[in-house]
Structures are given as C-alpha cells and as structure tokens.
Amino acid sequence: MEKQRFKTKLELIEELGLSKSTFYRLMEKKNIQTSPEMLSPKTENELRIELGFPPLPGFEPKMGQNGTD
C-alpha cells in the first residue's frame, strides 16, 4: 500500500473530480471548516466521508462516521 501524504486542498479537489467552486459550496453547505494548512491523511479521509466520497484504502472511520450522517 502506498504511504499516504499531506495534500493541498487543490490536490484533493482534483482527485475528487470537482470544480473548486463546487468543493467550497459543499463545504459551506455541510458547515465544514478547515485550516489554510495542508490536509493530513486523517483530515483528508474525514473530509471525503463528510462530503459523501469513499475514504482512501486502509482508513477506518470513527464510530458513527459512515458518510450517511
């Protein structure tokens, strides 16, 4: 398995296949706040789940975090 690394929000947006405006609209709609820093693998996976995308392989979400909340 490839080691996960820190990413920029733009890298994540491209991976998800979203436009920048759509990504930020989803973030605002779901009231998700992020810092201006790079995203850790844990934060990336949590964002993926919150936005309705599957997590990266090997990530185990916290209890009650299944993307349907």
C-alpha positions as CSV (number, residue, x, y, z in Angstrom):
1,M,0.0,0.0,0.0
2,E,1.3,3.4,-0.9
3,K,2.1,5.6,2.1
4,Q,-0.4,8.5,2.4
5,R,1.0,12.0,2.4
6,F,-0.2,15.5,3.2
7,K,-2.0,17.2,0.4
8,T,-3.3,20.6,-0.6
9,K,-7.0,21.2,-1.0
10,L,-6.4,21.7,-4.7
11,E,-4.9,18.2,-5.0
12,L,-7.9,16.8,-3.1
13,I,-10.3,18.7,-5.3
14,E,-8.7,17.3,-8.5
15,E,-8.8,13.8,-7.1
16,L,-12.5,14.0,-6.3
17,G,-13.2,15.4,-9.8
18,L,-14.9,18.5,-8.5
19,S,-14.5,22.1,-9.5
20,K,-13.1,24.5,-6.9
21,S,-16.4,26.3,-6.5
22,T,-18.4,23.0,-6.1
23,F,-16.0,21.8,-3.4
24,Y,-16.3,25.0,-1.4
25,R,-20.1,25.1,-1.9
26,L,-20.3,21.6,-0.5
27,M,-18.0,22.6,2.4
28,E,-20.2,25.6,3.2
29,K,-23.5,23.6,2.8
30,K,-22.2,21.0,5.3
31,N,-20.7,23.7,7.5
32,I,-17.2,22.1,7.4
33,Q,-14.4,24.4,8.5
34,T,-10.7,23.7,7.6
35,S,-7.5,25.5,8.2
36,P,-5.4,27.0,5.5
37,E,-2.7,24.4,6.1
38,M,-2.2,21.2,4.1
39,L,-4.5,18.3,4.8
40,S,-3.2,15.4,6.8
41,P,-4.2,11.9,5.6
42,K,-6.6,11.6,8.5
43,T,-8.3,15.0,7.8
44,E,-8.5,14.1,4.1
45,N,-10.3,10.9,4.8
46,E,-12.7,12.6,7.2
47,L,-13.4,15.3,4.6
48,R,-14.0,12.6,1.9
49,I,-16.5,10.8,4.2
50,E,-18.3,14.1,5.2
51,L,-18.6,15.1,1.5
52,G,-20.0,11.7,0.6
53,F,-16.9,10.2,-1.1
54,P,-15.3,6.9,-0.1
55,P,-12.2,7.1,2.1
56,L,-8.8,6.0,0.9
57,P,-8.0,2.3,1.3
58,G,-6.8,1.4,4.8
59,F,-8.7,4.1,6.6
60,E,-11.0,3.1,9.4
61,P,-13.5,5.8,10.3
62,K,-14.5,6.7,13.8
63,M,-17.6,5.0,15.2
64,G,-20.8,6.6,13.8
65,Q,-18.9,8.1,10.8
66,N,-20.2,6.3,7.8
67,G,-20.9,9.1,5.4
68,T,-24.7,8.9,5.9
69,D,-25.0,11.3,8.8
